Amino acid sequence: MPKLPGMTTFRELHQSGFFVLPNAWDPASAQLLSAVPGVPAIGTTSAGVAAALGQPDGERMPLAVMIKAVAAIIEASAVPVTADLEGGYGDIRACIAAAVDVGAAGVNIEDVRYPDGAIRDAAEAADRIATARSVSDDLVINARTDVWWSGSRDFDEGVARLRRFLQAGADCVFVPGFPEAQIPELVAALPGAAINILASPTLPYPEVLAAMGVRRVSTGSWLCRLAWGSSRDALAGLLGGQGFAGLATTLSYPDLMKALDKRY
């Protein structure tokens, strides 16, 4: 996406300050979320994209199918888009090149190997980050580690892994499952690094996270699960005798149509 006058590039967003990155799962969600005031960029959510296509998360679909979905989201978005490419679909070079070809401003790469879900050796994971960097100097690489989600690494081991990712060319490091109470300790251990936290209902307010030194908070699959969960619960309530009140929404039909009409 070309830089418009006064527009902050996706890379510049990570160099100072703080921002929330909403994650879209299809073209409609990309158009709606990217039009919300204050949204400078959006990401894709691999779980949401897969679920929207009737698939579970974890590289269950071919790379070409994921890239086609990413391309549609990029086309629909009014702001730069970073693509969640999970573990890189085997051939990391081909995966990153495909994302660049469809216009991704950044990528999210995990240190998990699929289909077994094992965490890669730190050296192997760092080599894959270096390969991704060799494909494009401009792409913003968000290197994700699942060591805290796995529960198999302590703080020092996790930080050592993140340092290797940064040295290999990552612009940002993503730590889903990281203990919220230790965020200041993580920021101190990685001075100057752009740290990405996964959103959750228990996180402090954005201004508090910004003061801690966090650069980015990603919503991950929260928003799509909120949309789908609300729909499921509203129907369950209706069929369970609670009437039609659960169908109330702040998004009217005219507003939805206007949001999706690119003439506006």
Backbone as CSV, one residue per row, in Angstrom:
resi,resn,N_x,N_y,N_z,CA_x,CA_y,CA_z,C_x,C_y,C_z
1,MET,0.857,-1.202,0.000,0.000,0.000,0.000,0.887,1.245,0.000
2,PRO,0.694,2.184,-0.924,1.511,3.391,-0.952,1.237,4.271,0.259
3,LYS,2.252,5.013,0.655,2.089,5.927,1.787,1.409,7.201,1.315
4,LEU,0.311,7.554,1.943,-0.415,8.771,1.616,0.124,9.930,2.438
5,PRO,-0.086,11.167,2.006,0.392,12.310,2.773,-0.118,12.262,4.212
6,GLY,0.789,12.385,5.160,0.407,12.397,6.569,0.195,11.024,7.170
7,MET,0.338,9.965,6.354,0.097,8.606,6.829,1.354,8.034,7.441
8,THR,1.229,7.434,8.622,2.339,6.766,9.274,2.484,5.366,8.694
9,THR,3.692,4.996,8.305,3.883,3.667,7.756,3.783,2.632,8.871
10,PHE,3.590,1.390,8.470,3.468,0.316,9.441,4.749,0.171,10.247
11,ARG,5.891,0.328,9.605,7.163,0.246,10.337,7.285,1.372,11.360
12,GLU,6.905,2.558,10.976,7.010,3.703,11.889,6.153,3.523,13.131
13,LEU,5.048,2.803,13.014,4.192,2.565,14.172,4.932,1.805,15.272
14,HIS,5.896,0.999,14.889,6.616,0.167,15.848,7.844,0.856,16.438
15,GLN,8.214,1.989,15.898,9.456,2.615,16.317,9.317,3.498,17.544
16,SER,8.126,3.883,17.839,7.879,4.676,19.057,6.381,4.660,19.328
17,GLY,6.013,4.963,20.553,4.599,5.048,20.877,3.952,3.694,21.067
18,PHE,2.641,3.670,20.874,1.832,2.498,21.196,0.621,2.471,20.281
19,PHE,0.203,1.267,19.855,-1.035,1.174,19.089,-1.677,-0.192,19.301
20,VAL,-2.997,-0.223,19.078,-3.765,-1.461,19.134,-3.983,-1.933,17.708
21,LEU,-3.681,-3.199,17.462,-3.844,-3.791,16.133,-5.030,-4.741,16.147
22,PRO,-6.167,-4.352,15.561,-7.295,-5.282,15.461,-7.027,-6.311,14.371
23,ASN,-7.503,-7.518,14.574,-7.264,-8.593,13.615,-8.556,-8.980,12.904
24,ALA,-8.531,-8.890,11.583,-9.704,-9.196,10.748,-9.653,-10.637,10.272
25,TRP,-10.801,-11.140,9.842,-10.882,-12.534,9.411,-11.506,-12.702,8.026
26,ASP,-12.024,-11.627,7.448,-12.582,-11.680,6.100,-12.687,-10.247,5.578
27,PRO,-13.060,-10.055,4.296,-13.106,-8.693,3.767,-14.067,-7.766,4.506
28,ALA,-15.229,-8.269,4.922,-16.189,-7.407,5.622,-15.616,-6.917,6.943
29,SER,-15.022,-7.812,7.710,-14.440,-7.385,8.995,-13.277,-6.433,8.753
30,ALA,-12.520,-6.639,7.675,-11.413,-5.733,7.361,-11.930,-4.328,7.062
31,GLN,-13.017,-4.234,6.296,-13.571,-2.921,5.984,-14.131,-2.247,7.229
32,LEU,-14.842,-3.006,8.039,-15.430,-2.427,9.254,-14.367,-1.989,10.249
33,LEU,-13.390,-2.864,10.517,-12.386,-2.560,11.538,-11.428,-1.466,11.094
34,SER,-11.051,-1.473,9.822,-10.084,-0.470,9.358,-10.693,0.921,9.279
35,ALA,-12.030,0.997,9.299,-12.708,2.304,9.244,-12.960,2.900,10.620
36,VAL,-12.666,2.145,11.677,-12.871,2.672,13.028,-11.855,3.771,13.290
37,PRO,-12.274,4.949,13.759,-11.334,6.029,14.037,-10.233,5.583,14.996
38,GLY,-9.012,5.947,14.667,-7.893,5.608,15.529,-7.192,4.311,15.173
39,VAL,-7.680,3.599,14.141,-7.043,2.350,13.720,-6.023,2.668,12.628
40,PRO,-4.707,2.507,12.903,-3.689,2.841,11.910,-3.304,1.673,11.018
41,ALA,-3.663,0.458,11.419,-3.320,-0.754,10.672,-4.166,-1.888,11.224
42,ILE,-4.270,-2.959,10.451,-4.944,-4.151,10.962,-4.078,-5.370,10.649
43,GLY,-4.369,-6.460,11.322,-3.721,-7.722,11.020,-4.774,-8.734,10.619
44,THR,-4.335,-9.861,10.116,-5.241,-10.987,9.942,-5.080,-11.892,11.160
45,THR,-6.057,-12.707,11.425,-5.960,-13.719,12.467,-6.052,-15.073,11.793
46,SER,-5.021,-15.898,11.944,-5.049,-17.199,11.266,-6.215,-18.039,11.748
47,ALA,-6.510,-17.968,13.057,-7.636,-18.742,13.590,-8.946,-18.269,12.992
48,GLY,-9.113,-16.947,12.877,-10.338,-16.397,12.322,-10.493,-16.671,10.843
49,VAL,-9.401,-16.512,10.085,-9.449,-16.788,8.650,-9.801,-18.254,8.414
50,ALA,-9.146,-19.136,9.157,-9.420,-20.571,8.996,-10.863,-20.886,9.369
51,ALA,-11.319,-20.333,10.494,-12.685,-20.613,10.943,-13.713,-20.086,9.948
52,ALA,-13.450,-18.920,9.364,-14.376,-18.358,8.381,-14.499,-19.261,7.153
53,LEU,-13.489,-20.088,6.939,-13.507,-21.032,5.819,-13.872,-22.434,6.270
54,GLY,-14.329,-22.541,7.518,-14.779,-23.823,8.028,-13.663,-24.772,8.415
55,GLN,-12.472,-24.189,8.745,-11.319,-25.013,9.074,-10.802,-24.667,10.465
56,PRO,-10.153,-25.608,11.164,-9.480,-25.278,12.423,-8.170,-24.554,12.153
57,ASP,-7.610,-23.947,13.151,-6.331,-23.248,13.050,-5.198,-24.265,12.954
58,GLY,-4.009,-23.791,12.566,-2.847,-24.662,12.588,-2.407,-25.166,11.225
59,GLU,-2.423,-24.291,10.212,-1.948,-24.638,8.875,-2.664,-25.850,8.288
60,ARG,-3.977,-25.965,8.534,-4.741,-27.090,7.986,-5.099,-26.887,6.519
61,MET,-5.045,-25.644,6.055,-5.372,-25.352,4.662,-4.083,-25.127,3.868
62,PRO,-4.116,-25.274,2.548,-2.926,-24.984,1.747,-2.537,-23.516,1.850
63,LEU,-1.255,-23.242,1.680,-0.772,-21.865,1.728,-1.515,-20.994,0.720
64,ALA,-1.772,-21.508,-0.462,-2.441,-20.712,-1.498,-3.815,-20.242,-1.041
65,VAL,-4.509,-21.061,-0.265,-5.832,-20.676,0.231,-5.704,-19.562,1.266
66,MET,-4.725,-19.688,2.163,-4.504,-18.639,3.159,-4.107,-17.326,2.486
67,ILE,-3.210,-17.390,1.515,-2.761,-16.170,0.839,-3.911,-15.516,0.073
68,LYS,-4.776,-16.311,-0.519,-5.951,-15.750,-1.210,-6.836,-14.992,-0.224
69,ALA,-7.018,-15.546,0.980,-7.823,-14.872,2.007,-7.143,-13.597,2.476
70,VAL,-5.836,-13.657,2.654,-5.073,-12.463,3.055,-5.185,-11.374,1.998
71,ALA,-5.063,-11.764,0.740,-5.157,-10.789,-0.349,-6.508,-10.089,-0.365
72,ALA,-7.579,-10.842,-0.108,-8.918,-10.247,-0.081,-9.058,-9.265,1.070
73,ILE,-8.446,-9.574,2.204,-8.483,-8.671,3.353,-7.689,-7.407,3.064
74,ILE,-6.526,-7.559,2.441,-5.714,-6.391,2.072,-6.478,-5.496,1.103
75,GLU,-7.144,-6.103,0.131,-7.918,-5.336,-0.854,-9.049,-4.559,-0.190
76,ALA,-9.635,-5.127,0.850,-10.778,-4.496,1.506,-10.382,-3.433,2.519
77,SER,-9.164,-3.525,3.051,-8.757,-2.653,4.153,-8.394,-1.250,3.695
78,ALA,-8.718,-0.268,4.540,-8.362,1.123,4.270,-6.993,1.486,4.846
79,VAL,-6.354,0.545,5.549,-5.060,0.794,6.206,-4.127,-0.384,5.914
80,PRO,-2.831,-0.253,6.206,-1.904,-1.363,5.979,-2.323,-2.619,6.744
81,VAL,-1.955,-3.775,6.190,-2.333,-5.067,6.770,-1.084,-5.917,6.991
82,THR,-1.007,-6.527,8.171,0.032,-7.513,8.438,-0.624,-8.891,8.488
83,ALA,0.051,-9.883,7.905,-0.538,-11.203,7.725,-0.033,-12.200,8.759
84,ASP,-0.957,-12.870,9.411,-0.620,-13.950,10.335,-0.397,-15.215,9.504
85,LEU,0.860,-15.631,9.399,1.217,-16.773,8.563,1.630,-17.975,9.393
86,GLU,1.198,-17.998,10.646,1.420,-19.135,11.531,2.905,-19.507,11.555
87,GLY,3.234,-20.771,11.319,4.632,-21.193,11.386,5.389,-21.052,10.075
88,GLY,4.749,-20.483,9.059,5.417,-20.266,7.787,5.141,-21.313,6.735
89,TYR,4.232,-22.237,7.004,3.799,-23.213,6.006,4.969,-23.967,5.355
90,GLY,5.887,-24.421,6.160,6.979,-25.246,5.646,8.066,-24.446,4.965
91,ASP,7.841,-24.031,3.734,8.815,-23.264,2.964,8.664,-21.796,3.319
92,ILE,9.447,-21.337,4.271,9.284,-19.981,4.791,9.556,-18.930,3.717
93,ARG,10.528,-19.188,2.843,10.846,-18.208,1.801,9.660,-18.029,0.847
94,ALA,9.085,-19.127,0.402,7.947,-19.053,-0.509,6.743,-18.413,0.176
95,CYS,6.565,-18.720,1.448,5.442,-18.169,2.206,5.540,-16.649,2.312
96,ILE,6.707,-16.161,2.684,6.891,-14.713,2.838,6.787,-14.017,1.491
97,ALA,7.383,-14.605,0.460,7.315,-14.003,-0.879,5.873,-13.879,-1.350
98,ALA,5.049,-14.881,-1.053,3.647,-14.831,-1.452,2.917,-13.698,-0.739
99,ALA,3.218,-13.497,0.543,2.587,-12.416,1.302,3.015,-11.049,0.766
100,VAL,4.285,-10.919,0.434,4.787,-9.664,-0.135,4.105,-9.387,-1.471
101,ASP,3.947,-10.422,-2.273,3.348,-10.259,-3.601,1.918,-9.726,-3.544
102,VAL,1.167,-10.056,-2.494,-0.217,-9.578,-2.405,-0.329,-8.277,-1.612
103,GLY,0.821,-7.727,-1.173,0.802,-6.405,-0.563,0.807,-6.342,0.943
104,ALA,1.191,-7.405,1.626,1.249,-7.365,3.086,2.318,-6.390,3.551
105,ALA,1.987,-5.583,4.543,2.954,-4.646,5.117,3.821,-5.314,6.160
106,GLY,3.354,-6.443,6.683,4.098,-7.167,7.700,3.631,-8.604,7.742
107,VAL,4.339,-9.406,8.541,3.955,-10.805,8.729,4.159,-11.183,10.188
108,ASN,3.388,-12.154,10.607,3.523,-12.733,11.937,3.989,-14.176,11.744
109,ILE,5.149,-14.527,12.314,5.708,-15.868,12.163,5.922,-16.489,13.536
110,GLU,5.356,-17.672,13.738,5.461,-18.382,15.013,6.689,-19.296,15.030
111,ASP,7.101,-19.675,16.236,8.179,-20.659,16.360,7.626,-22.068,16.570
112,VAL,6.378,-22.278,16.136,5.737,-23.590,16.236,5.819,-24.300,14.893
113,ARG,6.057,-25.595,14.951,6.090,-26.420,13.743,4.781,-27.196,13.646
114,TYR,4.179,-27.154,12.458,2.944,-27.893,12.236,3.213,-29.070,11.305
115,PRO,2.486,-30.180,11.415,1.210,-30.319,12.131,1.308,-30.775,13.583
116,ASP,2.533,-31.073,14.079,2.611,-31.636,15.430,2.516,-30.593,16.531
117,GLY,2.673,-29.294,16.196,2.539,-28.241,17.192,3.725,-28.100,18.118
118,ALA,4.833,-28.752,17.789,6.030,-28.663,18.637,6.714,-27.310,18.444
119,ILE,7.354,-26.824,19.493,8.106,-25.574,19.393,9.478,-25.873,18.804
120,ARG,9.829,-25.128,17.774,11.106,-25.346,17.105,12.283,-25.011,18.022
121,ASP,13.398,-25.637,17.772,14.639,-25.256,18.421,14.889,-23.771,18.162
122,ALA,15.441,-23.072,19.147,15.628,-21.622,19.029,16.478,-21.254,17.822
123,ALA,17.518,-22.016,17.551,18.387,-21.713,16.413,17.634,-21.878,15.104
124,GLU,16.860,-22.944,14.993,16.070,-23.175,13.784,15.040,-22.070,13.592
125,ALA,14.356,-21.687,14.669,13.350,-20.635,14.582,13.987,-19.310,14.164
126,ALA,15.164,-19.011,14.705,15.864,-17.773,14.351,16.309,-17.800,12.897
127,ASP,16.751,-18.954,12.414,17.148,-19.073,11.009,15.972,-18.791,10.077
128,ARG,14.787,-19.195,10.475,13.609,-18.956,9.659,13.248,-17.470,9.642
129,ILE,13.476,-16.796,10.754,13.282,-15.343,10.786,14.284,-14.671,9.844
130,ALA,15.530,-15.123,9.873,16.553,-14.556,8.991,16.190,-14.778,7.525
131,THR,15.651,-15.945,7.210,15.226,-16.222,5.835,14.089,-15.290,5.431
132,ALA,13.143,-15.099,6.342,12.039,-14.173,6.059,12.573,-12.774,5.794
133,ARG,13.538,-12.342,6.588,14.115,-11.011,6.404,14.817,-10.896,5.067
134,SER,15.442,-11.962,4.603,16.171,-11.915,3.338,15.243,-11.713,2.143
135,VAL,13.969,-12.033,2.320,13.004,-11.870,1.229,12.668,-10.396,1.008
136,SER,12.612,-9.629,2.103,12.211,-8.222,1.998,12.805,-7.408,3.138
137,ASP,13.425,-6.287,2.777,13.953,-5.378,3.800,12.843,-4.517,4.389
138,ASP,11.767,-4.322,3.640,10.714,-3.394,4.055,9.652,-4.041,4.939
139,LEU,9.479,-5.331,4.817,8.439,-6.042,5.555,8.693,-5.961,7.067
140,VAL,7.640,-5.693,7.829,7.744,-5.702,9.292,7.503,-7.134,9.772
141,ILE,8.519,-7.720,10.393,8.437,-9.101,10.855,8.148,-9.130,12.348
142,ASN,7.025,-9.729,12.696,6.630,-9.915,14.091,6.912,-11.376,14.447
143,ALA,7.923,-11.605,15.262,8.338,-12.961,15.606,7.630,-13.393,16.882
144,ARG,6.815,-14.403,16.750,6.028,-14.886,17.886,6.653,-16.140,18.494
145,THR,6.708,-16.159,19.816,7.090,-17.383,20.496,5.924,-17.897,21.327
146,ASP,5.745,-19.204,21.295,4.681,-19.834,22.071,5.210,-20.511,23.338
147,VAL,6.408,-20.138,23.751,6.993,-20.815,24.902,6.200,-20.573,26.185
148,TRP,5.609,-19.395,26.307,4.829,-19.139,27.522,3.486,-19.850,27.472
149,TRP,2.919,-19.945,26.292,1.687,-20.716,26.159,1.931,-22.203,26.426
150,SER,3.089,-22.672,26.044,3.390,-24.087,26.236,3.690,-24.424,27.686
151,GLY,4.149,-23.405,28.442,4.496,-23.636,29.844,5.805,-24.370,30.027
152,SER,6.581,-24.510,28.933,7.800,-25.311,29.019,9.077,-24.498,29.150
153,ARG,8.980,-23.167,29.191,10.183,-22.324,29.279,10.047,-21.351,30.438
154,ASP,11.163,-21.034,31.058,11.126,-20.013,32.096,11.430,-18.651,31.470
155,PHE,11.399,-17.614,32.274,11.551,-16.251,31.778,12.868,-16.066,31.033
156,ASP,13.975,-16.487,31.622,15.289,-16.264,31.019,15.419,-16.989,29.679
157,GLU,14.907,-18.201,29.605,14.973,-18.956,28.352,14.135,-18.284,27.272
158,GLY,12.952,-17.800,27.660,12.095,-17.120,26.698,12.720,-15.842,26.183
159,VAL,13.306,-15.063,27.066,13.949,-13.807,26.673,15.138,-14.083,25.759
160,ALA,15.900,-15.120,26.058,17.033,-15.470,25.206,16.572,-15.799,23.797
161,ARG,15.455,-16.477,23.697,14.881,-16.815,22.398,14.458,-15.538,21.662
162,LEU,13.809,-14.623,22.334,13.373,-13.383,21.707,14.564,-12.556,21.236
163,ARG,15.639,-12.555,22.002,16.846,-11.828,21.577,17.404,-12.406,20.287
164,ARG,17.379,-13.719,20.165,17.859,-14.343,18.936,16.984,-13.947,17.759
165,PHE,15.689,-13.845,17.978,14.783,-13.451,16.904,15.076,-12.020,16.449
166,LEU,15.291,-11.140,17.405,15.597,-9.746,17.069,16.922,-9.645,16.323
167,GLN,17.901,-10.400,16.758,19.200,-10.393,16.080,19.097,-10.952,14.665
168,ALA,18.133,-11.860,14.456,17.950,-12.475,13.134,17.203,-11.574,12.160
169,GLY,16.655,-10.476,12.664,15.981,-9.537,11.778,14.541,-9.208,12.101
170,ALA,14.020,-9.738,13.208,12.648,-9.402,13.595,12.561,-7.938,14.006
171,ASP,11.436,-7.305,13.675,11.197,-5.913,14.060,10.423,-5.819,15.360
172,CYS,9.716,-6.879,15.698,8.802,-6.877,16.831,8.748,-8.305,17.362
173,VAL,8.511,-8.464,18.659,8.389,-9.810,19.224,7.039,-9.934,19.923
174,PHE,6.402,-11.073,19.708,5.033,-11.326,20.153,5.046,-12.456,21.170
175,VAL,4.411,-12.231,22.321,4.524,-13.167,23.439,3.160,-13.577,23.998
176,PRO,2.320,-14.248,23.205,1.026,-14.670,23.752,1.212,-15.588,24.950
177,GLY,0.343,-15.405,25.939,0.442,-16.207,27.149,1.407,-15.662,28.181
178,PHE,2.037,-14.538,27.887,3.000,-13.977,28.836,2.279,-13.434,30.067
179,PRO,2.805,-13.680,31.272,2.141,-13.200,32.496,2.070,-11.667,32.536
180,GLU,0.877,-11.149,32.703,0.695,-9.695,32.679,1.509,-8.986,33.752
181,ALA,1.667,-9.611,34.908,2.396,-8.983,36.000,3.874,-8.795,35.676
182,GLN,4.392,-9.548,34.705,5.813,-9.480,34.372,6.108,-8.626,33.142
183,ILE,5.119,-7.929,32.616,5.354,-7.108,31.426,6.469,-6.089,31.643
184,PRO,6.485,-5.343,32.761,7.595,-4.397,32.954,8.957,-5.087,32.969
185,GLU,9.017,-6.297,33.506,10.275,-7.044,33.543,10.716,-7.428,32.128
186,LEU,9.758,-7.792,31.277,10.082,-8.142,29.898,10.579,-6.923,29.135
187,VAL,9.926,-5.790,29.309,10.348,-4.559,28.642,11.769,-4.194,29.062
188,ALA,12.070,-4.338,30.346,13.407,-4.018,30.847,14.460,-4.970,30.294
189,ALA,14.068,-6.228,30.075,15.021,-7.228,29.585,15.328,-7.066,28.104
190,LEU,14.439,-6.359,27.377,14.614,-6.151,25.938,14.558,-4.655,25.636
191,PRO,15.538,-3.882,26.123,15.476,-2.427,25.964,15.422,-2.006,24.504
192,GLY,14.459,-1.152,24.202,14.305,-0.632,22.852,13.537,-1.522,21.907
193,ALA,13.235,-2.748,22.318,12.528,-3.670,21.423,11.046,-3.330,21.358
194,ALA,10.462,-3.562,20.193,9.015,-3.415,20.046,8.356,-4.698,20.527
195,ILE,7.634,-4.609,21.621,7.013,-5.781,22.233,5.520,-5.781,21.953
196,ASN,5.027,-6.909,21.472,3.628,-7.099,21.102,2.969,-8.027,22.125
197,ILE,1.911,-7.539,22.756,1.159,-8.308,23.747,-0.176,-8.732,23.130
198,LEU,-0.637,-9.921,23.466,-1.952,-10.372,23.012,-3.026,-9.796,23.924
199,ALA,-4.065,-9.224,23.330,-5.149,-8.646,24.120,-5.867,-9.715,24.933
200,SER,-6.446,-9.283,26.028,-7.317,-10.139,26.832,-8.177,-9.222,27.697
201,PRO,-9.319,-9.699,28.165,-10.186,-8.850,28.982,-9.557,-8.407,30.293
202,THR,-8.475,-9.051,30.716,-7.855,-8.706,31.994,-6.683,-7.745,31.857
203,LEU,-6.307,-7.383,30.635,-5.183,-6.468,30.453,-5.495,-5.092,31.039
204,PRO,-4.464,-4.371,31.500,-4.673,-2.981,31.923,-5.113,-2.117,30.737
205,TYR,-5.555,-0.907,31.025,-5.957,0.021,29.975,-4.782,0.294,29.031
206,PRO,-5.078,0.640,27.775,-3.998,0.895,26.816,-2.967,1.913,27.298
207,GLU,-3.425,2.982,27.952,-2.464,3.994,28.399,-1.505,3.447,29.453
208,VAL,-1.972,2.480,30.239,-1.102,1.849,31.237,-0.053,0.988,30.542
209,LEU,-0.473,0.226,29.541,0.472,-0.596,28.784,1.486,0.273,28.057
210,ALA,1.023,1.381,27.503,1.934,2.303,26.827,2.983,2.832,27.794
211,ALA,2.556,3.176,29.004,3.497,3.680,30.013,4.503,2.615,30.421
212,MET,4.109,1.358,30.343,5.024,0.253,30.661,6.105,0.089,29.596
213,GLY,5.822,0.572,28.372,6.765,0.413,27.284,6.341,-0.573,26.219
214,VAL,5.121,-1.107,26.316,4.580,-1.976,25.269,4.330,-1.139,24.021
215,ARG,4.646,-1.690,22.843,4.450,-0.935,21.603,3.165,-1.317,20.871
216,ARG,2.746,-2.576,21.020,1.630,-3.048,20.201,0.823,-4.089,20.977
217,VAL,-0.504,-3.992,20.854,-1.394,-5.015,21.403,-2.259,-5.524,20.265
218,SER,-2.217,-6.833,20.014,-3.010,-7.453,18.952,-4.242,-8.114,19.550
219,THR,-5.361,-7.975,18.869,-6.584,-8.582,19.386,-6.681,-10.072,19.065
220,GLY,-5.848,-10.575,18.153,-5.876,-11.999,17.828,-7.265,-12.439,17.379
221,SER,-7.705,-13.569,17.888,-9.023,-14.085,17.488,-10.151,-13.593,18.388
222,TRP,-9.872,-12.675,19.311,-10.905,-12.214,20.244,-12.109,-11.622,19.526
223,LEU,-11.870,-10.748,18.540,-12.994,-10.052,17.901,-13.872,-10.998,17.093
224,CYS,-13.261,-11.917,16.358,-14.113,-12.838,15.588,-14.857,-13.783,16.519
225,ARG,-14.228,-14.208,17.607,-14.936,-15.068,18.563,-16.049,-14.310,19.265
226,LEU,-15.822,-13.008,19.482,-16.876,-12.177,20.069,-18.061,-12.082,19.115
227,ALA,-17.793,-11.873,17.837,-18.873,-11.770,16.845,-19.628,-13.086,16.728
228,TRP,-18.905,-14.165,16.585,-19.561,-15.462,16.414,-20.215,-15.944,17.703
229,GLY,-19.546,-15.690,18.830,-20.115,-16.105,20.113,-21.394,-15.359,20.431
230,SER,-21.426,-14.059,20.101,-22.634,-13.267,20.339,-23.791,-13.782,19.490
231,SER,-23.488,-14.151,18.246,-24.529,-14.695,17.365,-25.060,-16.021,17.904
232,ARG,-24.161,-16.888,18.298,-24.567,-18.186,18.851,-25.415,-18.017,20.100
233,ASP,-24.965,-17.111,20.994,-25.672,-16.933,22.260,-27.033,-16.286,22.061
234,ALA,-27.109,-15.360,21.085,-28.403,-14.722,20.814,-29.412,-15.753,20.307
235,LEU,-28.978,-16.634,19.434,-29.869,-17.668,18.918,-30.255,-18.653,20.014
236,ALA,-29.278,-19.039,20.830,-29.572,-19.971,21.923,-30.589,-19.372,22.888
237,GLY,-30.440,-18.051,23.138,-31.395,-17.385,24.019,-32.783,-17.348,23.420
238,LEU,-32.851,-17.064,22.123,-34.147,-17.023,21.436,-34.837,-18.386,21.497
239,LEU,-34.093,-19.431,21.166,-34.677,-20.766,21.174,-34.893,-21.296,22.579
240,GLY,-34.246,-20.658,23.547,-34.401,-21.070,24.933,-35.484,-20.324,25.683
241,GLY,-36.269,-19.537,24.954,-37.398,-18.872,25.576,-37.150,-17.467,26.063
242,GLN,-36.018,-16.855,25.663,-35.702,-15.504,26.127,-36.160,-14.425,25.147
243,GLY,-36.867,-14.804,24.111,-37.387,-13.816,23.167,-36.325,-13.320,22.200
244,PHE,-36.656,-12.207,21.528,-35.809,-11.682,20.457,-34.885,-10.553,20.910
245,ALA,-34.885,-10.232,22.199,-34.088,-9.094,22.676,-32.601,-9.283,22.404
246,GLY,-32.141,-10.533,22.353,-30.730,-10.789,22.132,-30.248,-10.421,20.746
247,LEU,-31.182,-10.100,19.835,-30.793,-9.708,18.483,-30.440,-8.223,18.387
248,ALA,-30.577,-7.484,19.463,-30.252,-6.052,19.451,-28.771,-5.863,19.140
249,THR,-28.467,-4.928,18.246,-27.080,-4.659,17.863,-26.899,-3.178,17.613
250,THR,-25.688,-2.714,17.798,-25.380,-1.307,17.515,-25.061,-1.088,16.041
251,LEU,-24.969,-2.168,15.264,-24.675,-2.055,13.832,-25.957,-2.256,13.041
252,SER,-26.502,-1.143,12.522,-27.741,-1.229,11.761,-27.464,-1.752,10.355
253,TYR,-28.504,-2.214,9.701,-28.358,-2.683,8.316,-27.843,-1.563,7.404
254,PRO,-28.415,-0.334,7.451,-27.883,0.741,6.596,-26.420,1.054,6.889
255,ASP,-26.036,1.034,8.160,-24.638,1.321,8.504,-23.705,0.241,7.959
256,LEU,-24.141,-1.006,8.024,-23.333,-2.090,7.473,-23.173,-1.929,5.973
257,MET,-24.258,-1.640,5.264,-24.180,-1.479,3.825,-23.299,-0.296,3.446
258,LYS,-23.387,0.763,4.205,-22.562,1.942,3.923,-21.087,1.621,4.146
259,ALA,-20.793,0.879,5.210,-19.408,0.525,5.504,-18.786,-0.332,4.402
260,LEU,-19.631,-1.132,3.733,-19.131,-2.033,2.710,-19.156,-1.441,1.310
261,ASP,-19.763,-0.258,1.197,-19.872,0.401,-0.114,-18.688,1.350,-0.297
262,LYS,-17.800,1.013,-1.199,-16.583,1.794,-1.371,-16.813,3.146,-2.041
263,ARG,-18.079,3.451,-2.383,-18.342,4.780,-2.925,-18.296,5.846,-1.840
264,TYR,-18.416,5.414,-0.571,-18.439,6.384,0.524,-17.035,6.622,1.040
